[in-house]
Structures are given as C-alpha cells and as structure tokens.
Amino acid sequence: MADEIAVALLGQVMTLSGQVTERMRAGLERLGLTESLANLVWLLRPDTDPLPLRKIAGLLHCDPSNVTLLSAKLEERGLAERRPHPGDGRVRTLVLTPDGRRVREQLIELVARHSPLAGLDESEQKQLHALLDKALAGA
C-alpha cells in the first residue's frame, strides 16, 4: 500500500513539474530565457551570499562547464557578472546585475501567477511547503 502511494505521489510530482514547465514556456520566451537560464536566474538570490559556480552546478545537477556556458549567456545579456567569491578570491561566483534582478522578479511573478500551485490558498501552500521541505530533507 505504501509503495502504491509513493508511486502515485511521484507521478503527481512529475505531472506537476511538466505543467509548470508548459505554463512557463510562453512567459520565459517573453523574458528571453530558456528553461536552463531561468533555473539559473532562479538560484541567484540577491539577498544571500553569492554561490560558487561549482555549487551552482551541483544544485542544477549539471556539469560545471554547462554553468560556465549559461553564465556567459547571462553576462552577454547584462543580467549577471562572474566575480571572485568575497571569502576566497580563487573561487568564482555569479551575481545578478540590476537588470538581472528585475528579470528575476519578473520570473517570480510569472511563476506565482501561472503555477498550478497558485490555486491553493495560503494555508494549503504552507502545508505543502512544509511537507516538501520534510521530503527534501530526507533526500
């Protein structure tokens, strides 16, 4: 029984992921972002310490060379800059520019408006958030 529920839940998560991607496609085109670039912009939180490029690669589950390529594309558009890490100058980080911050805000607004989760009320969103946090903490 528990296996059936786990399989059904994973199916729902995968369906949800597909719906998010499909609903975001037109909005991402308007922002001039591919899914990969959007994922990278999403990770670059201006309110936290900058992430090393290797850490970004781990979070995106990709090779560091892919992050280098994506970083270059964001730099070409003036949305991000590669900089030395403030604590260790040998480590490179990626930081959003003011234009990049504006695009990130637009991306967040887009997701908030068009996500299948937007149909949940605040209490339901908090409950789901807590459950997903718990599931991810065990991963």
C-alpha positions as CSV (number, residue, x, y, z in Angstrom):
1,M,0.0,0.0,0.0
2,A,2.8,2.5,0.9
3,D,4.5,1.7,-2.4
4,E,1.4,2.4,-4.3
5,I,1.0,5.8,-2.6
6,A,4.7,6.6,-3.2
7,V,4.4,5.8,-6.9
8,A,1.2,7.8,-7.2
9,L,2.8,10.7,-5.4
10,L,5.9,10.6,-7.6
11,G,3.6,10.6,-10.6
12,Q,1.8,13.7,-9.3
13,V,5.1,15.5,-8.7
14,M,6.2,14.6,-12.3
15,T,2.9,15.8,-13.7
16,L,3.1,19.0,-11.7
17,S,6.6,19.6,-13.0
18,G,5.5,19.1,-16.6
19,Q,2.6,21.5,-16.1
20,V,4.8,24.2,-14.5
21,T,7.2,23.9,-17.5
22,E,4.4,24.1,-20.0
23,R,2.7,27.0,-18.4
24,M,6.0,28.9,-18.1
25,R,7.2,28.4,-21.7
26,A,5.4,31.5,-23.2
27,G,6.4,33.7,-20.3
28,L,10.0,32.5,-20.5
29,E,10.1,33.4,-24.2
30,R,8.8,36.9,-23.3
31,L,11.7,37.2,-20.8
32,G,14.1,35.9,-23.4
33,L,15.1,32.9,-21.1
34,T,15.4,29.3,-21.8
35,E,14.4,26.8,-19.1
36,S,18.1,26.4,-18.2
37,L,18.7,30.1,-18.0
38,A,15.5,30.6,-15.9
39,N,16.7,27.8,-13.5
40,L,20.0,29.6,-13.1
41,V,18.4,33.0,-12.6
42,W,16.0,31.5,-10.0
43,L,19.0,30.2,-8.0
44,L,20.8,33.6,-7.9
45,R,19.2,35.1,-4.9
46,P,20.3,38.7,-4.4
47,D,19.6,38.5,-0.6
48,T,22.1,35.7,0.0
49,D,25.9,35.3,-0.3
50,P,26.9,34.6,-3.9
51,L,27.2,30.9,-4.8
52,P,30.4,29.4,-6.2
53,L,29.9,28.2,-9.8
54,R,30.7,24.6,-8.7
55,K,27.9,24.8,-6.1
56,I,25.5,26.1,-8.8
57,A,26.4,23.2,-11.0
58,G,25.6,20.8,-8.1
59,L,22.2,22.5,-7.5
60,L,21.3,22.3,-11.2
61,H,22.6,18.7,-11.4
62,C,24.8,19.6,-14.4
63,D,28.5,19.7,-15.3
64,P,30.3,22.9,-14.3
65,S,31.1,23.6,-18.0
66,N,27.3,24.0,-18.6
67,V,27.2,26.6,-15.8
68,T,30.1,28.4,-17.5
69,L,28.2,28.4,-20.8
70,L,24.9,29.6,-19.1
71,S,26.9,32.2,-17.1
72,A,28.4,33.6,-20.3
73,K,24.9,33.9,-21.9
74,L,23.6,35.8,-18.9
75,E,26.7,38.1,-19.0
76,E,26.2,38.8,-22.7
77,R,22.7,40.0,-21.9
78,G,23.9,42.1,-19.0
79,L,21.9,40.0,-16.5
80,A,24.8,38.6,-14.4
81,E,28.5,39.0,-13.7
82,R,31.1,36.4,-12.7
83,R,33.1,37.7,-9.7
84,P,35.6,36.4,-7.2
85,H,34.0,35.0,-4.0
86,P,34.2,37.5,-1.2
87,G,35.7,35.0,1.2
88,D,38.0,33.2,-1.3
89,G,39.2,35.1,-4.3
90,R,40.2,31.8,-6.1
91,V,36.5,30.8,-6.3
92,R,34.3,32.3,-9.0
93,T,30.7,33.3,-8.3
94,L,27.8,34.5,-10.4
95,V,25.9,37.6,-9.3
96,L,22.8,39.2,-10.8
97,T,23.2,42.8,-12.1
98,P,20.3,45.3,-11.5
99,D,18.8,44.2,-14.9
100,G,19.2,40.6,-13.8
101,R,17.4,41.3,-10.5
102,R,14.5,42.8,-12.5
103,V,14.3,39.8,-14.7
104,R,14.4,37.5,-11.7
105,E,11.5,39.5,-10.1
106,Q,9.5,39.1,-13.3
107,L,10.3,35.4,-13.3
108,I,9.0,35.0,-9.8
109,E,5.8,37.0,-10.6
110,L,5.3,34.8,-13.7
111,V,5.6,31.6,-11.7
112,A,3.3,32.9,-8.9
113,R,0.6,33.8,-11.5
114,H,0.8,30.7,-13.7
115,S,1.9,27.9,-11.4
116,P,-0.7,25.1,-10.8
117,L,0.0,25.8,-7.1
118,A,-1.5,29.3,-7.4
119,G,-4.9,27.6,-7.0
120,L,-4.0,26.6,-3.4
121,D,-4.9,29.0,-0.6
122,E,-2.1,30.3,1.7
123,S,-2.7,27.7,4.3
124,E,-2.6,24.9,1.7
125,Q,0.6,26.3,0.2
126,K,2.2,26.5,3.7
127,Q,1.2,22.9,4.4
128,L,2.6,21.7,1.0
129,H,5.8,23.7,1.6
130,A,6.3,22.0,5.0
131,L,5.7,18.6,3.5
132,L,8.1,19.2,0.6
133,D,10.7,20.5,3.0
134,K,10.4,17.4,5.0
135,A,10.7,15.1,2.0
136,L,13.7,17.0,0.6
137,A,15.5,17.0,4.0
138,G,15.4,13.2,3.9
139,A,16.8,13.1,0.4
